[in-house]
């Protein structure tokens, strides 16, 4: 790669002919502009001259953000000659690859230390750092209630951020530990986790699903002379149960006959009784 020296150049002078980024995310650019407005550009842009034009090789986002906040000059490392197209692509890819973002709880701990030292609120920290949002900062700080070994599991992606936050707001430490174990074992889905954490917050007992037990149904077909067969079925119906039911049926029919009741009335009363 060509050697470079740092210079401060007018913000409207560098031009960006192209970059490995297909487009710039508007929300991210607004956050970056807020950060640059508060802290300036901490990492110089990279560029070179091609005759009169000053070409940006790396730093397209920083240049765009600097223009948004009206920065008069930007720092740039300027090469003594133009890179080849392959060198420029390599430079842009290496510059983006070498930037490693903070892990989730690393970010949370750094924010916590900064806010304690400066007495900044989440809203003020968001403005001064150019993001994340105050609500996101509050959620990040909430994760620090977890022990360090759990934080490491969050950073490793074994505990989803949404689950880690839902558990972090549970006040009881023993319940938090139990829920973390359930998530790590794969026994606790996100929907069930949300239900259980809400129940814990409200002080209600968590109702856990119990396996349903199915009682086998018994079925008997009874042939009736000169008519259609009669089917008798019911949950847990046994031969003994069928015999008891038939004895009761015969007794009620005999009593109705002794009273001299009409056949239609007897049949109707038996039908009602059987419902």
C-alpha positions as a Markdown table, in Angstrom:
| # | Residue | x | y | z |
|---|---|---|---|---|
| 1 | Unk | 0.0 | 0.0 | 0.0 |
| 2 | Unk | 1.2 | 3.6 | -0.6 |
| 3 | Unk | 2.6 | 5.6 | 2.3 |
| 4 | Unk | 0.3 | 8.3 | 3.6 |
| 5 | Unk | 0.6 | 11.5 | 5.6 |
| 6 | Unk | -2.2 | 13.1 | 7.6 |
| 7 | Unk | -3.7 | 16.5 | 6.5 |
| 8 | Unk | -6.8 | 18.5 | 7.5 |
| 9 | Unk | -8.7 | 19.3 | 4.3 |
| 10 | Unk | -11.9 | 21.2 | 3.7 |
| 11 | Unk | -14.9 | 19.0 | 4.2 |
| 12 | Unk | -16.3 | 19.8 | 0.7 |
| 13 | Unk | -13.1 | 19.0 | -1.1 |
| 14 | Unk | -12.9 | 15.1 | -1.0 |
| 15 | Unk | -15.1 | 13.2 | -3.4 |
| 16 | Unk | -16.4 | 9.6 | -3.0 |
| 17 | Unk | -16.4 | 7.8 | -6.4 |
| 18 | Unk | -17.4 | 4.4 | -4.9 |
| 19 | Unk | -17.1 | 2.1 | -1.9 |
| 20 | Unk | -17.7 | -1.5 | -1.0 |
| 21 | Unk | -20.8 | -0.4 | 0.8 |
| 22 | Unk | -23.7 | -0.4 | -1.6 |
| 23 | Unk | -25.6 | 2.3 | 0.4 |
| 24 | Unk | -25.5 | 4.2 | 3.7 |
| 25 | Unk | -28.1 | 3.5 | 6.3 |
| 26 | Unk | -29.9 | 6.7 | 7.2 |
| 27 | Unk | -30.5 | 5.9 | 10.9 |
| 28 | Unk | -26.9 | 4.9 | 11.3 |
| 29 | Unk | -25.7 | 8.1 | 9.6 |
| 30 | Unk | -27.7 | 10.3 | 11.9 |
| 31 | Unk | -26.2 | 8.5 | 14.9 |
| 32 | Unk | -22.7 | 8.9 | 13.5 |
| 33 | Unk | -23.3 | 12.6 | 12.8 |
| 34 | Unk | -24.4 | 13.1 | 16.4 |
| 35 | Unk | -21.2 | 11.4 | 17.7 |
| 36 | Unk | -19.0 | 13.4 | 15.4 |
| 37 | Unk | -20.7 | 16.6 | 16.4 |
| 38 | Unk | -19.8 | 15.8 | 20.0 |
| 39 | Unk | -16.4 | 14.2 | 19.6 |
| 40 | Unk | -15.1 | 15.0 | 16.2 |
| 41 | Unk | -13.6 | 12.5 | 13.8 |
| 42 | Unk | -11.3 | 10.1 | 15.8 |
| 43 | Unk | -10.1 | 8.0 | 12.9 |
| 44 | Unk | -8.7 | 9.9 | 9.8 |
| 45 | Unk | -10.1 | 9.2 | 6.4 |
| 46 | Unk | -7.9 | 7.7 | 3.7 |
| 47 | Unk | -7.5 | 9.2 | 0.3 |
| 48 | Unk | -5.3 | 10.2 | -2.6 |
| 49 | Unk | -5.1 | 12.9 | -5.3 |
| 50 | Unk | -6.0 | 12.2 | -8.9 |
| 51 | Unk | -4.9 | 15.5 | -10.5 |
| 52 | Unk | -6.9 | 18.1 | -8.7 |
| 53 | Unk | -9.7 | 15.9 | -7.2 |
| 54 | Unk | -9.1 | 14.4 | -3.8 |
| 55 | Unk | -10.5 | 10.9 | -3.8 |
| 56 | Unk | -11.7 | 9.1 | -0.7 |
| 57 | Unk | -10.4 | 5.5 | -0.4 |
| 58 | Unk | -11.9 | 4.8 | 3.0 |
| 59 | Unk | -14.1 | 6.9 | 5.3 |
| 60 | Unk | -17.2 | 7.5 | 3.2 |
| 61 | Unk | -19.5 | 7.3 | 6.2 |
| 62 | Unk | -17.4 | 9.7 | 8.3 |
| 63 | Unk | -17.3 | 12.2 | 5.4 |
| 64 | Unk | -21.0 | 12.1 | 4.9 |
| 65 | Unk | -21.6 | 12.6 | 8.7 |
| 66 | Unk | -19.1 | 15.5 | 8.8 |
| 67 | Unk | -21.0 | 17.2 | 6.1 |
| 68 | Unk | -24.3 | 16.7 | 7.9 |
| 69 | Unk | -23.0 | 18.5 | 11.0 |
| 70 | Unk | -21.2 | 21.3 | 9.1 |
| 71 | Unk | -17.6 | 20.3 | 10.1 |
| 72 | Unk | -15.3 | 22.7 | 8.3 |
| 73 | Unk | -12.3 | 20.3 | 7.9 |
| 74 | Unk | -11.7 | 16.5 | 8.2 |
| 75 | Unk | -8.5 | 14.7 | 8.9 |
| 76 | Unk | -7.3 | 12.6 | 6.1 |
| 77 | Unk | -4.3 | 10.3 | 5.5 |
| 78 | Unk | -3.3 | 11.2 | 1.9 |
| 79 | Unk | -1.2 | 8.7 | -0.2 |
| 80 | Unk | 1.6 | 9.9 | -2.4 |
| 81 | Unk | 0.1 | 8.2 | -5.4 |
| 82 | Unk | -3.2 | 6.6 | -6.4 |
| 83 | Unk | -3.9 | 3.0 | -5.4 |
| 84 | Unk | -4.8 | 0.5 | -8.1 |
| 85 | Unk | -8.4 | -0.6 | -8.2 |
| 86 | Unk | -7.4 | -3.9 | -6.5 |
| 87 | Unk | -5.5 | -2.0 | -3.8 |
| 88 | Unk | -8.5 | 0.3 | -3.2 |
| 89 | Unk | -10.9 | -2.7 | -2.8 |
| 90 | Unk | -8.4 | -4.5 | -0.6 |
| 91 | Unk | -8.0 | -1.4 | 1.6 |
| 92 | Unk | -11.8 | -0.9 | 2.0 |
| 93 | Unk | -12.3 | -4.6 | 2.8 |
| 94 | Unk | -9.4 | -4.7 | 5.3 |
| 95 | Unk | -10.5 | -1.4 | 7.0 |
| 96 | Unk | -14.0 | -2.8 | 7.6 |
| 97 | Unk | -12.9 | -6.3 | 8.5 |
| 98 | Unk | -10.4 | -5.1 | 11.1 |
| 99 | Unk | -13.1 | -3.1 | 13.0 |
| 100 | Unk | -14.5 | -5.4 | 15.6 |
| 101 | Unk | -17.5 | -4.1 | 17.5 |
| 102 | Unk | -17.8 | -4.6 | 21.3 |
| 103 | Unk | -19.7 | -7.6 | 22.6 |
| 104 | Unk | -23.1 | -6.9 | 24.1 |
| 105 | Unk | -22.0 | -7.0 | 27.8 |
| 106 | Unk | -18.7 | -5.4 | 27.0 |
| 107 | Unk | -20.7 | -2.5 | 25.6 |
| 108 | Unk | -22.9 | -2.5 | 28.7 |
| 109 | Unk | -20.0 | -2.4 | 31.2 |
| 110 | Unk | -18.3 | 0.4 | 29.2 |
| 111 | Unk | -21.5 | 2.4 | 29.3 |
| 112 | Unk | -21.9 | 1.8 | 33.0 |
| 113 | Unk | -18.4 | 3.0 | 33.8 |
| 114 | Unk | -18.7 | 6.1 | 31.6 |
| 115 | Unk | -22.1 | 7.1 | 33.0 |
| 116 | Unk | -20.9 | 6.6 | 36.6 |
| 117 | Unk | -17.8 | 8.8 | 35.9 |
| 118 | Unk | -19.6 | 11.5 | 34.1 |
| 119 | Unk | -23.0 | 11.4 | 35.9 |
| 120 | Unk | -24.7 | 11.3 | 32.4 |
| 121 | Unk | -28.2 | 10.0 | 32.1 |
| 122 | Unk | -29.1 | 7.5 | 29.4 |
| 123 | Unk | -30.5 | 10.3 | 27.2 |
| 124 | Unk | -27.3 | 12.4 | 27.6 |
| 125 | Unk | -25.0 | 9.5 | 26.9 |
| 126 | Unk | -27.1 | 8.7 | 23.8 |
| 127 | Unk | -26.6 | 12.2 | 22.4 |
| 128 | Unk | -22.9 | 12.5 | 23.3 |
| 129 | Unk | -22.0 | 9.1 | 21.9 |
| 130 | Unk | -24.3 | 9.4 | 18.8 |
| 131 | Unk | -26.3 | 6.3 | 19.9 |
| 132 | Unk | -27.6 | 3.9 | 20.9 |
| 133 | Unk | -31.0 | 5.2 | 21.9 |
| 134 | Unk | -31.7 | 5.9 | 25.6 |
| 135 | Unk | -34.0 | 2.8 | 25.9 |
| 136 | Unk | -31.4 | 0.6 | 24.4 |
| 137 | Unk | -28.8 | 1.9 | 26.8 |
| 138 | Unk | -31.2 | 1.2 | 29.7 |
| 139 | Unk | -31.7 | -2.4 | 28.5 |
| 140 | Unk | -27.9 | -2.9 | 28.1 |
| 141 | Unk | -27.3 | -1.7 | 31.7 |
| 142 | Unk | -30.1 | -4.0 | 33.0 |
| 143 | Unk | -28.1 | -7.0 | 31.6 |
| 144 | Unk | -25.4 | -6.3 | 34.2 |
| 145 | Unk | -27.6 | -7.8 | 36.9 |
| 146 | Unk | -26.5 | -11.2 | 35.6 |
| 147 | Unk | -23.4 | -12.9 | 37.0 |
| 148 | Unk | -20.3 | -12.6 | 34.8 |
| 149 | Unk | -20.6 | -16.3 | 33.7 |
| 150 | Unk | -24.1 | -15.6 | 32.4 |
| 151 | Unk | -22.9 | -12.4 | 30.6 |
| 152 | Unk | -20.3 | -14.6 | 28.8 |
| 153 | Unk | -23.1 | -16.9 | 27.6 |
| 154 | Unk | -25.0 | -13.8 | 26.3 |
| 155 | Unk | -21.9 | -12.6 | 24.4 |
| 156 | Unk | -21.4 | -16.1 | 23.0 |
| 157 | Unk | -25.0 | -16.1 | 21.6 |
| 158 | Unk | -26.1 | -19.0 | 23.8 |
| 159 | Unk | -28.7 | -16.8 | 25.5 |
| 160 | Unk | -30.6 | -14.4 | 23.1 |
| 161 | Unk | -30.6 | -10.8 | 24.0 |
| 162 | Unk | -34.4 | -10.6 | 24.3 |
| 163 | Unk | -34.4 | -13.6 | 26.7 |
| 164 | Unk | -31.5 | -12.2 | 28.8 |
| 165 | Unk | -33.3 | -8.9 | 29.2 |
| 166 | Unk | -36.6 | -10.5 | 30.1 |
| 167 | Unk | -34.9 | -12.5 | 32.8 |
| 168 | Unk | -32.8 | -9.6 | 34.0 |
| 169 | Unk | -35.9 | -7.6 | 35.1 |
| 170 | Unk | -37.1 | -10.5 | 37.4 |
| 171 | Unk | -36.4 | -9.3 | 40.9 |
| 172 | Unk | -35.7 | -12.7 | 42.6 |
| 173 | Unk | -32.1 | -13.9 | 42.0 |
| 174 | Unk | -33.0 | -17.6 | 42.5 |
| 175 | Unk | -35.8 | -17.3 | 39.9 |
| 176 | Unk | -33.4 | -15.6 | 37.4 |
| 177 | Unk | -30.9 | -18.5 | 37.9 |
| 178 | Unk | -33.7 | -21.1 | 37.3 |
| 179 | Unk | -34.9 | -19.3 | 34.1 |
| 180 | Unk | -31.3 | -19.0 | 32.7 |
| 181 | Unk | -30.9 | -22.8 | 33.3 |
| 182 | Unk | -34.2 | -23.5 | 31.4 |
| 183 | Unk | -33.1 | -21.3 | 28.5 |
| 184 | Unk | -29.7 | -22.9 | 28.2 |
| 185 | Unk | -31.2 | -26.4 | 28.3 |
| 186 | Unk | -33.6 | -25.5 | 25.5 |
| 187 | Unk | -36.7 | -26.4 | 27.6 |
| 188 | Unk | -38.0 | -22.8 | 27.8 |
| 189 | Unk | -39.4 | -21.2 | 24.6 |
| 190 | Unk | -39.5 | -17.4 | 24.3 |
| 191 | Unk | -43.3 | -17.2 | 24.7 |
| 192 | Unk | -43.2 | -19.3 | 27.8 |
| 193 | Unk | -40.3 | -17.3 | 29.2 |
| 194 | Unk | -42.3 | -14.0 | 28.7 |
| 195 | Unk | -45.3 | -15.6 | 30.5 |
| 196 | Unk | -43.2 | -16.8 | 33.4 |
| 197 | Unk | -41.3 | -13.5 | 33.8 |
| 198 | Unk | -44.6 | -11.6 | 33.8 |
| 199 | Unk | -46.0 | -13.9 | 36.4 |
| 200 | Unk | -42.9 | -13.5 | 38.6 |
| 201 | Unk | -43.1 | -9.7 | 38.4 |
| 202 | Unk | -46.8 | -9.7 | 39.4 |
| 203 | Unk | -46.1 | -12.1 | 42.2 |
| 204 | Unk | -48.4 | -14.8 | 40.8 |
| 205 | Unk | -47.6 | -18.5 | 40.9 |
| 206 | Unk | -46.5 | -19.7 | 37.5 |
| 207 | Unk | -48.8 | -22.4 | 36.1 |
| 208 | Unk | -46.8 | -24.9 | 34.2 |
| 209 | Unk | -48.5 | -27.1 | 31.7 |
| 210 | Unk | -49.2 | -30.7 | 32.8 |
| 211 | Unk | -49.4 | -33.6 | 30.4 |
| 212 | Unk | -53.0 | -34.6 | 29.6 |
| 213 | Unk | -54.1 | -38.1 | 30.5 |
| 214 | Unk | -56.5 | -39.8 | 28.2 |
| 215 | Unk | -59.0 | -42.2 | 29.6 |
| 216 | Unk | -59.7 | -45.0 | 27.1 |
| 217 | Unk | -63.3 | -45.2 | 26.0 |
| 218 | Unk | -65.2 | -48.5 | 26.2 |
| 219 | Unk | -67.7 | -49.4 | 23.6 |
| 220 | Unk | -70.3 | -52.2 | 23.4 |
| 221 | Unk | -72.7 | -53.2 | 20.6 |
| 222 | Unk | -75.9 | -54.8 | 21.8 |
| 223 | Unk | -78.1 | -56.6 | 19.3 |
| 224 | Unk | -81.9 | -56.1 | 19.7 |
| 225 | Unk | -84.2 | -58.6 | 18.3 |
| 226 | Unk | -86.3 | -57.3 | 15.4 |
| 227 | Unk | -84.6 | -53.9 | 15.6 |
| 228 | Unk | -81.3 | -52.0 | 15.1 |
| 229 | Unk | -78.3 | -52.8 | 17.3 |
| 230 | Unk | -77.7 | -50.4 | 20.3 |
| 231 | Unk | -74.2 | -49.0 | 20.8 |
| 232 | Unk | -73.2 | -48.1 | 24.4 |
| 233 | Unk | -69.9 | -46.2 | 24.9 |
| 234 | Unk | -68.2 | -44.1 | 27.6 |
| 235 | Unk | -64.9 | -43.1 | 29.1 |
| 236 | Unk | -63.6 | -46.0 | 31.2 |
| 237 | Unk | -66.7 | -48.1 | 30.5 |
| 238 | Unk | -66.2 | -51.7 | 31.6 |
| 239 | Unk | -68.2 | -54.9 | 31.4 |
| 240 | Unk | -69.1 | -54.4 | 35.1 |
| 241 | Unk | -70.2 | -50.8 | 34.4 |
| 242 | Unk | -72.3 | -51.9 | 31.5 |
| 243 | Unk | -74.0 | -54.6 | 33.6 |
| 244 | Unk | -74.8 | -52.0 | 36.4 |
| 245 | Unk | -76.2 | -49.6 | 33.8 |
| 246 | Unk | -78.4 | -52.3 | 32.2 |
| 247 | Unk | -79.7 | -53.4 | 35.7 |
| 248 | Unk | -80.7 | -49.8 | 36.4 |
| 249 | Unk | -82.4 | -49.5 | 33.0 |
| 250 | Unk | -84.4 | -52.7 | 33.5 |
| 251 | Unk | -85.4 | -51.6 | 37.0 |
| 252 | Unk | -86.7 | -48.2 | 35.7 |
| 253 | Unk | -88.6 | -49.8 | 32.9 |
| 254 | Unk | -90.2 | -52.4 | 35.2 |
| 255 | Unk | -91.3 | -49.6 | 37.6 |
| 256 | Unk | -92.8 | -47.6 | 34.8 |
| 257 | Unk | -94.7 | -50.7 | 33.5 |
| 258 | Unk | -96.0 | -51.3 | 37.1 |
| 259 | Unk | -97.3 | -47.8 | 37.2 |
| 260 | Unk | -99.1 | -48.3 | 33.9 |
| 261 | Unk | -97.4 | -45.5 | 32.1 |
| 262 | Unk | -97.6 | -45.2 | 28.3 |
| 263 | Unk | -94.7 | -46.6 | 26.2 |
| 264 | Unk | -94.1 | -43.2 | 24.6 |
| 265 | Unk | -93.8 | -41.4 | 28.0 |
| 266 | Unk | -91.4 | -44.1 | 29.3 |
| 267 | Unk | -89.2 | -43.8 | 26.2 |
| 268 | Unk | -89.1 | -40.0 | 26.5 |
| 269 | Unk | -88.2 | -40.1 | 30.2 |
| 270 | Unk | -85.4 | -42.6 | 29.6 |
| 271 | Unk | -84.0 | -40.5 | 26.8 |
| 272 | Unk | -83.9 | -37.4 | 29.1 |
| 273 | Unk | -82.2 | -39.5 | 31.8 |
| 274 | Unk | -79.5 | -40.7 | 29.4 |
| 275 | Unk | -78.4 | -37.2 | 28.3 |
